[in-house]
């Protein structure tokens, strides 16, 4: 997998708060579900890889060490949902709700 978000990986990502980071991950997850629903497996795969790249950058962010278990579990459940057997029973709607909270919080913090 190649690095798509080069400027973010170069350090800019680590200046963002967690809610912003997860809102960006959520945007890519929304794109993944959109393209999957449209039947475009290639675009869905690319969007999911971008989401994983951003989530991996979030996991690597040293300021989130206390949240490492939650972030790595998030990655595990996302991969299970999109690439494996969905043994955790996730749904598109559950991912919409999960990431909507971060998008809403990020938007509120930007508007202040």
C-alpha positions in Angstrom: 0.0 0.0 0.0 1.4 3.4 -1.0 1.2 6.5 1.1 -1.6 8.7 -0.2 -1.6 11.4 2.5 2.1 12.3 2.2 1.7 15.8 3.8 -0.2 14.4 6.7 2.2 11.5 7.2 5.1 14.0 7.2 3.8 15.4 10.4 0.8 17.6 9.9 -1.5 14.8 11.1 0.0 14.8 14.5 -1.0 18.4 15.1 -4.6 17.6 14.8 -6.8 16.7 17.8 -8.2 13.2 18.0 -11.7 14.2 17.0 -10.4 15.8 13.8 -8.3 12.7 13.0 -11.2 10.3 13.5 -13.6 12.6 11.6 -11.2 12.3 8.6 -11.1 8.5 9.0 -14.8 8.6 9.1 -15.0 10.6 5.8 -13.0 7.8 4.1 -15.2 5.1 5.7 -18.3 7.0 4.4 -16.7 7.0 0.9 -16.0 3.3 1.2 -19.6 2.5 2.0 -20.8 4.9 -0.7 -18.7 3.2 -3.4 -19.5 -0.3 -2.1 -23.3 0.5 -2.4 -22.7 1.8 -5.9 -21.0 -1.5 -6.8 -17.6 0.0 -7.5 -15.3 -2.4 -5.6 -12.1 -0.7 -6.8 -13.1 2.8 -5.5 -14.4 1.2 -2.3 -11.1 -0.6 -1.8 -9.1 2.6 -2.4 -11.2 4.6 0.1 -10.8 1.9 2.7 -7.1 1.8 2.2 -7.0 5.6 2.7 -9.1 5.2 5.9 -6.6 2.6 7.2 -3.7 4.8 6.4 -5.2 7.7 8.4 -6.2 5.4 11.2 -2.6 4.0 11.3 -1.3 7.5 11.5 -3.7 8.1 14.4 -2.5 4.9 16.2 1.1 6.1 15.7 0.4 9.5 17.3 2.2 9.4 20.6 -0.4 11.7 22.3 -2.9 8.9 22.0 -0.9 6.2 23.8 -3.6 6.0 26.5 -6.2 5.2 23.8 -4.1 2.6 21.9 -6.4 -0.3 22.8 -9.5 1.5 21.6 -7.8 2.7 18.4 -6.4 -0.8 17.5 -9.8 -2.4 18.3 -11.4 0.1 15.9 -9.0 -0.9 13.2 -9.7 -4.6 13.9 -13.4 -4.2 13.7 -13.3 -2.1 10.5 -11.1 -4.6 8.8 -13.4 -7.4 9.9 -16.4 -5.6 8.5 -15.0 -4.6 5.2 -12.5 -7.5 4.4 -13.5 -10.5 6.5 -16.6 -12.2 8.0 -18.0 -9.4 10.1 -18.0 -11.5 13.2 -18.6 -8.4 15.3 -21.9 -7.8 13.6 -21.1 -4.2 12.4 -23.5 -2.5 10.0 -23.3 0.5 7.7 -25.6 2.3 10.1 -23.4 1.5 13.1 -20.4 3.0 11.3 -22.5 6.1 10.3 -23.4 6.7 13.9 -19.9 6.0 15.3 -18.1 8.4 12.9 -20.9 11.0 12.9 -20.1 11.9 16.5 -16.5 12.7 15.5 -17.6 14.7 12.5 -20.1 16.7 14.6 -17.5 17.4 17.3 -14.9 18.4 14.8 -17.2 20.8 13.1 -18.3 22.3 16.4 -14.6 22.8 17.4 -13.8 24.5 14.1 -16.7 26.9 14.4 -15.6 28.3 17.7 
